[in-house]
Amino acid sequence: MSPTAGENLAIRIAVQNAHERRLRVSCVPKTNAYRILNGPADSAPAGITLDRYGAWLVLAARMRVADRVVEQWAEGAASVLDPEGIVIKRLAERPMDSSSSVIGERSPPIVQVHEGDASLEVHPDDGVQTGLFLDHRETRWRARDFSAGHEVLNLFAYTCAFSVHAALAGAERVTSVDVSQRSLSWGRRNMALSGLDPNRHRWFADDVLAHLRRPRGTYGLVILDPPVFGHGRRPFSLERDLVRLLRGAFSQLAPGGVLIFSTHHTGLTDPVLEAACREAALGCQRTLDLIERRGLPEWDHPISGDPTPGDRGNYLRTLCLRVN
């Protein structure tokens, strides 16, 4: 069934309104990578998001969203925003069943985006992910407040955007740990793009739990953003390994240091996370003070006040803890 003129007009209006709202409010200066549509909160269908990475757009859609609807929203976004190109990602329950494809004949380049003085490399058509989690932007900026003059440890560092922000804020040295050497090489390029010398910092292609069993560090800040599942020296499960992971992170902190812990696991509610933190602290004889809780950044990841089937809601939980 072909879309009606009214449907197309409604889509263009929704994209235009959402984009104008983003341009009016931003918590991080000089940012050209952000979410434009976040499902029903922006009058889009549940299961659809639209992200800007410089001059490129990435439209992600859950498999339950019909192809016709995805095409309508992609065409509407192109007509309003006039990007250099659009990548469509179809997201399945199992990541290996997902797909990424480019509209048109032009392949997307490696895109350089900015978050303040941080410059970061993004691959719009690199599988399910692009190399940058936009929903962590404000937390990356917040991490700067705890970085200056300290040793910083970034666990499950991925492409090391947190490491870049910490180094730009004046960290003495940043240690980035991730099982993927490809991700760490990407992180080194991000450091260089941001005017930093990656050789002043440390890089470990290592299993995080194995790394945490080594002699304790004296870090002023530990950043812990684990996946729900992972593959290291043995399969990783956040639910199963959470307390052990937290205990290892606490043990690396100097007295009075800060842990930033973040997860996309919707099953780990605030009470569950805080109970795990208390258990882990007790196990290594540390005490905790909650600095703040954070969720999705409101300016570009708004949440619909009306729960809609298929809408993930506030799926991000972040705790900032001072550890004594």
Salt bridges, closest charged atoms under 4 A:
GLU7 OE1 - ARG68 NH1 3.96
ASP42 OD1 - ARG21 NH2 2.64
ASP42 OD2 - ARG22 NH2 2.68
ASP51 OD1 - ARG35 NE 2.66
ASP67 OD1 - ARG90 NH2 2.76
GLU84 OE1 - ARG106 NH1 3.23
ASP97 OD2 - ARG94 NE 2.78
GLU115 OE2 - ARG140 NH2 2.63
GLU115 OE1 - HIS165 NE2 2.78
ASP117 OD1 - ARG144 NH2 2.48
GLU121 OE2 - HIS123 NE2 2.66
GLU121 OE2 - ARG189 NH2 2.83
ASP126 OD2 - ARG182 NH2 3.05
ASP135 OD2 - HIS264 NE2 2.92
GLU138 OE1 - ARG137 NH1 3.40
ASP145 OD2 - ARG142 NH1 2.69
GLU151 OE1 - ARG173 NE 3.26
ASP206 OD2 - HIS211 ND1 3.34
ASP206 OD2 - ARG214 NH2 2.90
ASP206 OD1 - ARG233 NH2 3.35
ASP225 OD2 - HIS136 NE2 3.09
GLU239 OE2 - HIS265 NE2 2.91
ASP241 OD1 - ARG234 NH2 3.10
ASP241 OD2 - ARG240 NH2 2.95
ASP241 OD1 - ARG244 NH2 3.28
ASP270 OD1 - ARG317 NE 3.69
GLU274 OE2 - ARG293 NH2 2.61
GLU292 OE2 - ARG142 NE 2.86
GLU292 OE2 - ARG294 NH1 3.07
ASP300 OD2 - ARG137 NH2 2.72
ASP300 OD1 - HIS301 ND1 2.94
